[in-house]
Amino acid sequence: MTKRIPVLQAIIDLVLGRYPAEFVITGYGQMKTLKCDLCDVMAERETFEDWMAALRPHYMEAHADVMNDPRKGKEEMEPWMAENRARSDAA
């Protein structure tokens, strides 16, 4: 079962380092669900930026090898951002 917490609490937990990867961030308004691009973890969000913030703790824990890869610089990040923004907009 997925545990849901309000966006504001998730941000506080994220800043304080208390955010387990299995949580899904929820908020108010029209939420859309988008899957992690590397696995099947889902996050609800209103905007692409919210989705990125929601999945950051998950990426840091479950995909640390990708996040900490020194070969992944700005050149690799820009296409990733464009592709995932397009996925977010289409959701």
C-alpha positions in Angstrom: 0.0 0.0 0.0 1.3 3.4 -0.9 1.4 6.0 1.9 0.3 9.5 0.9 1.4 12.7 2.5 0.7 16.4 1.7 3.1 18.2 -0.5 4.1 20.7 2.2 4.9 18.0 4.7 6.9 16.1 2.0 8.9 19.2 1.2 9.7 19.7 4.9 10.6 16.0 5.2 12.8 16.3 2.1 14.7 19.3 3.5 15.2 17.5 6.8 16.2 14.3 5.1 13.3 12.3 6.5 11.7 11.3 3.2 11.5 7.5 2.4 11.5 6.6 -1.2 8.3 4.6 -1.1 6.2 7.7 -0.3 4.1 9.3 -3.0 3.6 13.0 -2.8 0.1 14.3 -3.1 -1.3 17.8 -3.0 -4.4 19.8 -3.8 -5.7 20.5 -7.3 -5.4 18.2 -10.3 -2.7 15.7 -9.7 -1.3 13.5 -12.4 0.7 10.4 -11.9 4.0 9.8 -13.6 6.3 6.9 -13.4 10.0 7.1 -12.6 11.9 6.8 -16.0 14.2 4.1 -14.6 11.8 1.8 -12.7 8.1 1.4 -11.8 7.9 3.9 -8.8 5.0 6.3 -9.3 4.7 9.9 -8.1 1.7 12.2 -8.2 2.3 15.9 -9.1 0.8 19.0 -10.6 3.9 20.2 -12.5 7.1 18.7 -13.9 9.0 20.5 -11.2 6.8 18.9 -8.5 7.4 15.5 -10.1 11.1 16.1 -10.0 11.0 17.1 -6.4 8.8 14.2 -5.5 11.1 11.6 -7.1 14.4 13.2 -6.0 14.7 11.1 -2.8 13.7 8.0 -4.7 16.4 8.7 -7.4 19.0 9.3 -4.6 18.2 6.0 -2.9 17.2 3.6 -5.7 19.3 5.1 -8.5 22.3 6.5 -6.7 24.7 5.0 -9.3 23.0 7.2 -12.0 22.7 10.3 -9.8 26.4 10.1 -8.8 27.8 9.2 -12.2 30.6 11.7 -12.9 30.1 11.2 -16.7 26.6 12.6 -16.5 27.0 16.3 -16.9 24.9 19.2 -18.3 25.1 17.8 -21.8 23.4 14.6 -20.7 21.0 16.3 -18.4 19.4 18.6 -21.0 18.0 15.9 -23.2 16.8 14.0 -20.1 15.0 17.1 -18.9 13.4 17.7 -22.3 12.3 14.1 -22.7 10.8 13.9 -19.2 9.2 17.3 -19.4 7.5 16.0 -22.6 6.3 12.8 -20.7 5.0 15.0 -17.9 3.1 17.3 -20.2 1.6 14.3 -22.0 0.4 12.7 -18.8 
